[in-house]
């Protein structure tokens, strides 16, 4: 019992030391991170400043990669979980609603390469459009979310989906390319309560 308590105290101390380190070296350039944020490992970044606004009680997994330009930003609501190996790259804006869970190895990018056949992708530039993810969204493992995507609140995105476009609330979104498979209804137990 004592070993478990000591182990838990050391875990919490590690989380708060990482919080302090990243607050002073990464996030302080734009906005301080709320004390209630938990950082489970290394955060990777392209350059400073990383223009990110984190809500309360967020959790960032190990090896999360964040990249913004000097004018773009990433805005994350309260109680958001971003798991191991996720990549968020914004040249305009990525907005993630509160109470959203993002599984490991998800890539969210608000820009994509232009491509004209016959000359390769290099040097052709990018197209960009903001990405907006609503409240209470669950994004499965390995999903790619591209520029201009809007995912309505209370939706689920199935693992490995390739998501481009506008999706309504309460949708189950799956596939490559992603499509609405069905709409999600509240269970009878929840409706009654």
N, C-alpha and C positions, 0 to 999 in steps of 0.2 A: 504494500500500500504506500509506504513512504517513498519507495523507488518511483512509483508512478507519479506521485505528487511532485517530487523533485524533477522528474523528466518533463512534466507538463510546465513547470515554472521555467525551466531552461528553454523549452520551445517558445514560450511567450516572450521571454527575454530576447531570444534570437529574432523573432518577428519585429519587436519594437526597435532593436538595434538596426535591422535592415530598414525599417520605416525612417529612423533618424538619418541614416546614411543617404537614402534616396531623396529624402526631403531636402537635405542640405546640398546634395550634388546634382540632382536632376530636376526636381519639381519646383524648388524655390525660385527658379528663374521665371516661372510663369505664375503658379498658384501653389501655396502649401497644400500638402496632403492632409486630409482629416486624420486625427489621432486614431480613429476607429478602423482605419484601413489596415489590412494585413497583407504583407508581402512575403511570399513563401520562398523566394530565391532571387536569382539575378534578373534584372531588367536590362534589356539591351536597347540601345538608342542609336540613331544615325548621327545626330549632332545636338548641341544645345542652342537655343532653348527647346525643350520638348513642351509644346503648348498643349497641355492636357489639364482638364478640370475633372477631378474625381469627386464623386458624391461620398456620403458617409457609409461606413461599413463595407467598403469594397474589398475584394480579395483578388490579388494578382498572383498567378502561379509562376513557377520557375521559367526562365528564358522567354518571357513575354517581350516582344520587340515593338517599340513605339517610334514612329517617325512622323514629324510634322515639318512644314516649311516655316519660314519666319512670319507668315501671314495666316496659315491654316491652323485648325485646332481639332482636338478630340475631346468631346464632352461625354462624360460617363455619369449616369444617375446614381442614386443610392442603392445599396445592397446588390451590386453587380459582381458576379464571379467571372473572371477571365483566367482560364486554365493554362496549363503547361504548353509552351511553344506557340502561342497565338501571335499573329502579326497584324498590327494596325498601322496603316500608312495613309496619311492624309495630306493632299495638296490643297484641298478646300476645307472640308469638314466631315467628320464622322461623329454622329450623335447616337448614343446608346441609352435607352430608357432604363428606368429603375427596375429592380428586381429581375434583371435579365441574367441568364446563365449561359456562358459560352464554353463549350467543351474544348478539349485540347486540339492543337494544330489547326485552328480556324484562321483564315486569312481574310481580313476586311480591308479593301483598298478603294479609294475614291477616284482612282485614275487607272487607265489602261493604255497600252501601246497602240498607236495607229499602225496600220499595216497596208501597204500597197504591194500587191504581188510583183515579184520580179526584182525587188531591190533590198529585201531583207528588212527586219524590224529596226535595226540600229539606225539612229538618227532621224527617224520619222516623227518623233515627238509623242505626245500623249493627249488623250481626251480625258476630261475630268467632270465629275458631278458629285455633289454631296451624297452621303449615305445616311439614312435615318432608320434606326431600329427602335421600335416602340417598347413600351413597358411590358414586363412579364413575358418576355420571349425566351425560348429555349432553343439554342443553336447547337446542333450535334457535331460530333467529331469530324474534323477534316473539311468543313464547309468552306467554300470560297464565295465571298460576297463582293460584287463588283460595283463600279461607279453608277450613281443614279438610283441605286436600289433603295426602296422603301418597304420595310416589313412592318405591317400593322401590329398593334398590341395583342397580347395573349396568343401568339402564334408559336408553332414549333417548326424548326427547319431540320429535316432529317440528315443523318450523317452523310458526308461526301457530296452534298448537293452543290451545284454551281448556280448561284443566284444572281440574276440580273432582272431589273424591272420593279414594278409596283405590286405589292401583295396586300390584300385586305386583312382586317383584324380576324382573329380566331381561325387562322388557316393552318393546315398541315401542309408544309411545303417540302417537296421531295424531288430528287432526280437531277440529271444533268442533260439538258438544261432543266432548271427547277420549274415545277408547276404546282398549282394547288391540287392536292389529292382529295381533300375533303375539308369540311369546316368542323371545328371543334365546339361542342356544346358543353355547358356546365353540367356536371353530374346531378342526378336528382337529389342526392344527399346535400350537395352544396346549395341547390336552389331552395331547398326546404329550410336550411339553416341560415 
